[in-house]
Amino acid sequence: MESKHLPPKQRKKLQARRSGPIQRKLGKIGRPSGTFKKTDTAALVSDIARGVPVEVACAARGICRDTFYNWLEQRPDFAQALAAEKQRVILEALDAIKSCSTKEREFRHQAWFLETVYRDYFTPPDKGFHFTQNNLMLGDLDEARRILDAAKALPYRAGHDGVTQ
């Protein structure tokens, strides 16, 4: 005889948040419902030029990041507007740095802004690994021999293999 067990009831989970990656929880971030004309491109360009990450600025305007990059490639007027806005922001920061004679904090703020947001242009070049070694220069050969003899007279502890010399 076959036992007829009914499957346990599936309880519907109460979800306080949407499921999926964090980006999906921000709102509608898939394909844009609107077109280029419906999006506030001036505000988008302004946000990105002031240092807001592209993904965050696009999410705030309800478009996909890929759509933004497609607009940059396909619409030269959009790319030129972004470049002009970036130039305006950079020039404002440079003018503020040049005009700061007494306000040292504002100078540091603007310098930090340029170094972090536009690091390709304003970060000092990396000079690589710096290694400093103290070199002792001896003019007298007898003094050098005396120092080497004193070093040889020091007690030597176990080497790498554990043998004491």
N, C-alpha and C positions, 0 to 999 in steps of 0.2 A: 504494500500500500504506500502510495506517495504521500508524503506530508506536505501539506500546502501551507508554507510559511509566507506570510506577507512581508514584503520588505519594510524595514523600519521607515517611519515617516521622516521625510527630509524636512528639517526645520529651516525656515528661511532666516538667514542671518540678517540681523539688523546692522546695516552699515552706516556708520556716521560719516565716513569719508568715501570718496570714490576709489575704486580699485585701479591699479596701474601705476606707472611711474609718476613721480612727483610733478613732472611737467603737465601731465594730463589732469592733475588735480587743480591746477591753476585756472582752468577754464577751457574753453574750446580752443585748442591749438592745432587742430588738424589742417586740412585744406581750408583756405580762406573762403568764407561764404560770400564775401564782397570781392570787388575787383580793385585794381590800382586806383581808380577814381574815387572809390568809397573810403579808402584808407587815408587817414590823416598823415600823409607822408612828411609834411613839414615837421610835425611833432616827433615822428620816428627818427628823422635825420638829426634833429636837434638833440634828442636823447642820446643817440649813439655818439655824436660828436662830443658831448659832455662827459663821456666815459661809461655810460650804462652798457652792460654787455648786450650783444646783439640778440641773444635768446630771450633775455628779460624784456628788452624793448619791443621785440616782435610779439611776445606773449601779451604785453600790455595793450597792443594795438589789434590783437586777435588774428595775427597772421603767422604762418609757419616760417621758421628760419630759412628753409630752402627757398621759399617764395621771395624773401628779401634778397638772397644771393642771386636768384634768377633775375630780379629786377635790376640788380647792379650790372649783370652781364648784358641784358637785353635792352635796357633803357639808359642811353648815355646821359640824358638830362637828369635822371635820378642820381647816377654816379657823380655827375658834376656838382649837383646840389649838395651831396654828402661831402665831397672834397672841399667845396667852398665853406660849408659850415665848420668843418674841422679846422680849416685855415683861420676862420674868424675866432674860434675858441683858442687856438694856439697863439694868435696875435694878441688877444686880450690878456692871456697869461704872461706873455713876454713883456707887454707894456706895463703890467702890474709889477713885474720883477724889476724892470728898469726904473720905474717911478718910486720904488720903495726906498726912501732914504732913512726914515725913522721907524717904519713898521717892519721890524725884522720877522715877526711871525707870519705876516702876509707873504713875504718873500719866500719863506720856507714852505708855506702852503702851496704856493704856485709852482715852486720848483718840484715839490713832491708830486703834484698833480701831473706835470709834464713828464717826469721820470717814470711814473707808473702807468698813466693812460697812453702816452705816446712813447713807449720805451724804445721803439725802433729808431727814433730820432734823437731822443734826449738823454738816454742812459749812457754813462761813461763806458767806454769799451773795456771789456774784461782783459786784464793783463795776464791772466793765467795764474798758475800756482807760484806763490812766492816762498822761497825757502831761504832763511837767513842762517848763516853759520858763523860762529865766532872764530876767526882765524887769529892766531897769535903770531905776530911777526917778530922775529928775533934778529937783531943785528949782529950779535956776538955768537960765534960758533961754539965757544966754550960754555956759554950759558945754556945753549940748546942741549948740549951733551949732558950737562948737570941736571937739567929737567928730565931728560929721558932716563938717566940713571936712577933718579928719585922715583920715577914712575915704575921702573922695573923692580925696585925694592919694596913696593907696596905689596901687601899680601893679596894673593890672587885666589878668588873663590872658585867654586866648581864651574866647569865649562858647560858647553851644551850637552855633552854626553854624561855629565855627572862626575867626571874624573877630576880630582884636585891636582893642580900642578904646583 
